Amino acid sequence: MTYQKPEDVLISQSVAILIDGNNIERSIHEQTHDQQTMLNFDSLIPRLLDNRGLNRLVYFREGKHISAKLQERLYQHYHGSVRPCHKSADIPLSIKAMQLASKVDTIVIMSGDSDYIELVRHLKTEGVRVEIAAVLKTTSQLLKEEADYFHEITEEDWFTLAPKKPQRKRSSGGKR
């Protein structure tokens, strides 16, 4: 009998990544004590996918100010979208997860918020593998235990923007 080598196995799972932007941002800022620190999606997303196919990426963000650069980058690189939320991302993210449950094999929820425990339980009863990606220190232990897998977001997954230099006022070089 011949066995296939693990590298010969084709993984054809479909993954949706749903991000509670405010939760992840707060967690990272709490770790770094710097509001200019942001997720490095270019290293994090491939690690979360681990050779599986990306079906959807949605970044939920409370508030009206959402970076146009972030929107553009997520769309260009991952066909992702940014969804503004009236209040917290919990309800819109949960609704989207339930809508996607029959369309994907795995849902990765990027949040450490214990509010997602019931959602994780529900998705698992629907036959969906549920993974959590979050900063360990700010993640609910119950959420980690309920998930099928936990991806720790570490300092390797974020970067800090250089502080903006103050712009000098230009003198008006008008005619005398």
Summary of the structure (lengths in Angstrom):
residues: 176
radius of gyration: 19.5
end to end distance: 94.3
largest distance: 94.3
contacts: 488
relative contact order: 0.20
helix: 40%
strand: 24%
